[in-house]
Amino acid sequence: MFNEEQRFEHPIRWGMVGGGRGSQIGYSHRNAALRDGLFTLVAGAFDIDAQRCQDFGKQIGLDPERCYSSYQTLFEQEAKREDGIQAVSIATPNATHYEICKAALQAGLHVVCEKPITFTSEEAEELKSIAKAKNRVIGVMYGYTGFPMVHQAREMVERGDLGEIRVVTMQFAHGFHNIEHEKDNPSLKWRVRPEVSGPTYVIGDIGTHVFYLCEMMTGLKVDRLTCMRQSFIPSRAPLEDNAHVMMEFEGGAVGTLWASAVNAGSMHQQKIRIVGEKASIEWWDEHPNQLRYEIQGEPVRILDRDMDYLYKEVASVAFNRIGGGHAEGYFESWANLYHRFALVMNAVDHGDKQTTQTMWYPGIEAGINGVRLCEKCVESADNHSIWVNFN
């Protein structure tokens, strides 16, 4: 069961860039970070309009004087204070992630960033180097990896319950953008503009989520891939609203990934199925508290969160917040990740190498590989779906 007594003497002083009034993602970050008392929100640059930023900050309980109209001012002014921010979350459109993350690291701040963390792998590698030089943590918000049953799946693969992994099928294919909704929706419009979204739409926006689940659960590394992508809504071109990727992993396993925003009638359909020589497992984010376990020649088993038959090692790291049978969901998963981010940030600040070396969290390597996935899919798809090496 979750240990709510795990606290710091002084919570990490935390700020946000972006995520202001009306932002679903901004609320998700605040809900997650503040839930366990390991962070305290003290400042932010929530909106480029100074008045809106201050008004929003005041409404959520902040000192309006610590609500700034730019991230540059936020970092500069907070650095002058003895009680200035120690960490920052970046919840802005994709095109700004690299410059804000770089500035935050150079200001000596720990960072949690939305994905994709940059537009190019070179930029992501640069952030990795700066973070190492500054001894700072970069966390990447792959929010679905906080679900406990994802960690059960990872443990089962690692223990060999499935045998040698042969096939992984990944999909995140919703139907909410099956028509040109962005025409009248500014919050969606930027996602289909290359100058703001980057070189991809659904691959970067949702495909990277399930791709990282694959990396996290299996430990497999992509050797090469081929991709085809389509813009079924013509105005979205050159960005895709549907894509299919085939992968070959090092060691011989193969995989497929389907990312789509035009799967009409679908809610999320984010699923990952891992097929081994002896058994298979399947996880679906719309039923996140269960894991489907299929052993060849035996009845299907549905494993439930926080049950005694799960691996005990998982219970200590999975952060079950309530007993089995009760539904844990999206906010719990995000909170679990922020809990981990806090623990590793605190460990870095206090020289606790044991925690920094053993604590799992989606960090800069996850961010780099997500960016590389986008790059390689574009390279393949825009060259008649040729096979391209991943690294």
N, C-alpha and C positions, 0 to 999 in steps of 0.2 A: 504494500500500500504506500501511497505517496507520503513523504515525510515533510509536513508543513512547518516543522520546527527548524528546518535548514535555512538559516538566515545569516546575513553578514552584520558585523558590528555597525558598518556604515553602508547602506545600499549604494549601488553604483549610480552616480549622477548622470542622467541620460537626457539626450535631446533628440529631436526629429527634424529632418528636412523633407518637406512635402507632407502629404497625408492630412491635409486640412479639412475644413468643413465639407461634409458630403462624401468623403473618401472612404470607401469600404476597406481598402487596404490599410489606410492610416489607422482606422479604428481597430483593425485586426492586430496591428503591431502594438498599439497601446493596451488593448485588452490582454494580450499575451505577456508583454513585458512587465506589466504592473501587478499581475495576478498573485505572484508569490512573494512580493516584497523585496526582491533582490535588486530591482531597479527603482529609481524614483525619477519621474519626469519633471525637469526643472526649466527647460528652455526649448525653443524650437524656431524654425523658419518654415512655417506651415503653408505660407502663401506669399507670392511675389508682391501682392498688394499689402502695404504696411498696415493699413487700417483693418482690413479683413483678418490679417495674421494676428494682430493684437486682440481684436474682438474675439476671435476663435479661442486663442490662448486663455483669455480671461474667463470665457465660458466653461473651459475645462479645468479651471482652478489655478492657472499659472499667473505669475507676475507679468503684466503686459510689457514691462520694460525689458523682459527677457524673451520677448517674442519678436523676431527680427524678420525683415523683408528679404534677406538674402542669406545664403549659407556662408558667404565670405564674412559678413558682419557677425553672424552667429559664432563662427569659430574664433574670429578676432576678439570680440568682446568677452566671450566666455573664458578665453585664455587669460584675461587680465584679472579674473576673479579667483579668490581662494576656493570658492565653492563652485567653480565652473564645471561644465560637463566633462565627463570622463569617457563617454561613449555616445555614439550617434547612430540612428537608423535612417536609411535613405529610402524613401518611398515616393520617388519622382519618376517621370517618364524615362525610358531606356537611354535616350541620347545623353542624359546628364549624369548617369551613374559613374562613369569613369572619372570625370573631372571632380565631382563632389567627393567620391571615395578617396581619390588621390589627395585632395586638399585636407580631408579629415585625418588621414594617416600622417600627413606632414605636420598637422597640428597636434600630433601625439594622441589621437583618439582611437579607441576601439571602434569597429564598424560592423553594423549589420546592414546588408544591402539586398534589395530586391534583385531578381535575376531578369535578364542576363546582366552580369556584373559589368560588362564592357561590350563593345561591338567587335573587337578583335582579340585573338588570343595573345598577341604581343602586348596589348594594353593590360590584359589580365595578368600576364607574367610580370609586367612592370609593377603592378600593385602588390603582387606577391613579394617582390624584392624590397619594396618600400616597407611593407609590413614587417618583414624579417629584420630589416635594418633598425626599425623603430621599436621592435619587440611589441607589436600590436596584433590583435586578433581581428580577422575578417570572418564574419559569419555570413553565409548566403541563405536567403530565406526559401529553402525548399520545404514548405510548410507541411507537406503530407508525411514527411519522414519522422514526425513526432508520434505517430500512432503506435501503440504498444505491439500490435500484431505484425507490424512491419519488422520489428526487432525479433519477434519469434521466428518469422520467416528467415531472417538473416542467420539466426542461430541454427536453424534446421539445415540450411545449406552448408554452413560451416562444419557442422557435425557429421555430414555425409548421409543424412536421412534420405535424401533423394538420389544418392549415388552421384556419379559424374554428370554434370549439367550438359545437356545436349541442345535444348531449344529454349529461347525466351521470347514470348510475345508480349508486346507493350502497346497500349493504346490510351489515348486521351482524346475522345472524339465527341464533342457536344454539338448541339444543333442551334444554339442561341443566335448565331450570326448567319443563318441560312439565307437571309435577304440583306439588303444594304441598310442595316440599322444605323450605321455610322453617319449617314446623311443628316440625321437629326439628333445625333448623340455625340457631343463634343468629347466626353470622357472615353468614348470608343474610337473616335476618329483618329487620334494620334497613333493607335495601335496598327493602323493600316497605312501609315505614311512612312516610307523608308528613312527619311531624314530624322524621324523621331524614334521609330520602333527598331530601326536597324535593318539588316538584310533579310530578315524573316518575320513572319507573323506567327502562325500557329506552331511552327517548330520551336521557336524561342519562347513563346508565351506559355504553351502548355506541354509541348513535346519534351522539353527539358525536364519537366517534373517527373514523368514516368521513366525517362532515361536515367535520371539520378536514382530512382528507386531500384532500377536494375543494377546499377553500379554498387549501391549500398547493400542490397540483398545478396548479390552473387559474388561480388569482387571481380567479376569478369572485366577484361579490358578489350575494347574494340580494336581490331586490326585494320579493317577496311569496311567501307560501306558504299551503297548506291542509293540514290534518292530520286523520286519523281515528285513534282509538286504542281498544283494547279491553283488558278485564281478563278473559281467558279463565279464569283461576283467580279466582272471585268474591271471595275473601278479600283479594285484592290491591287491589281498588277502593278509592279512586278512581285509584290508580296503574295504569298500563298495563303489560301484558307483551307487547304487540304494537302496532305503530304503522306507518302508511303516511303519507308526506309527499310532496306535490307542490310543486315550487318553480319560480318564474320568476326568472331572473337578469337583472341589468342588462345590456343589450345584446342580449337576445333569446334566449339559451340557456335550456333548460329542464332540470329534473332531478327525480329521484325518490329517496326514501330509505325503506328498509324496516328497521326495528329490531324484533327479536323475541327472546324467551327461550323460546318455545314451538314452535320449528321442529323438531319431533320428528325425531331421527335425525341432526341436523346438528351438526358440531363448532363451527366459528365462522361460516363462510360470510361472512366480511368481505371484500367485493369492491367495487372501484370500476372502472367502465368509462367512459371519456371518448371521446365520439364527435365527430369533427370532419368538415369537409366533404370531406377527402381520405383520412383514415385514422382508426383507433381504437386505443386502448390499454386494457389491462385488467390490474389487479394484484389478487392474492388473497393474504391474509396466511398461508394455510396452505402456500403455495409462494412465500415472499417473495423468493427469490433470482432469480425469473424475472419478466419483463414480456412480456405478449402484445402483439404489434404487428401490426396488420392494415391493409394498404394495399388500397384498392379495386382489384380486378382482379389481385392478386398473391397468391402463397401466404402463409399465416400464418407469421410469424417469432416465435420465442421467444428473447428477449434474456436473456442470463445475466449475473449480477453479475461485475464485475471482468474483463470481456473488452475487448480492444483496440478493438472496433468501437463501444463506448460513447463518449459524449462525454468528452473529456479533462478538461473543466472540472468534470464531476461527480466524477471520481476524486479531485480535490483537496479536496472538501468532504464526500464521502459516507462516508469512514472505513471502507473495506474493511479488515477486520482479518485476513483470511486470503485466500489465492489463490482464484480462481474454481474452481468445481467442488465445493469444500468448503461444507457448509451453514452459513451464518450465520443466527442466529435471534433470538428474543425478547430474550435478555440482551444480545446485541451491539447491538441497536437501542436499548435503554434506555441502555447504556453510551455510545453515540454521542451521545445527547441530554445526558447528564450531562457529557460532555466539552465540549460546546458551552456548557452552563450555566456550567461552570467558567471557560472562556475569556472569556466576556462578563462574569462577575462580577469576575474578575481585571482585565480591561480597565477596568471602571468604577472599581475601587479605585485604579488607577494612572493614571487620566486619559487612557486610550488611546481617543480618540474614533473613530479609524479603525476599530478592531475593533467598538466598540459600535454603530456606524452601519451596518456591513456584515455582521456575523455573524448568520446566520439561526438562530432558535430559536423554539419555541412559547412566546410570551410572553403578556403580559396581554391583548393584543387577541384572541388566540386564545381566552383564557379568557372574555372578554366575549361574544364571538360564540357560544360554546358555551352560555353561560347564556341568551343571547337566543333561541337556537334552542329551548331548553326552554320559555321563556316564551311564545313565539309559537305553538308547537305546541299548548300547553295552551289558549291563548286561542282558537285555531281549533277544536280538537277539542271543547271544551266549549261552543262556540256553533254546533253543527251543521255543523262543518267549513267555516266561512266562510273566504274568502280574507282574510289580514291582511298589512299592510305589515311588512317586517322591521325597518326602522329608524323 
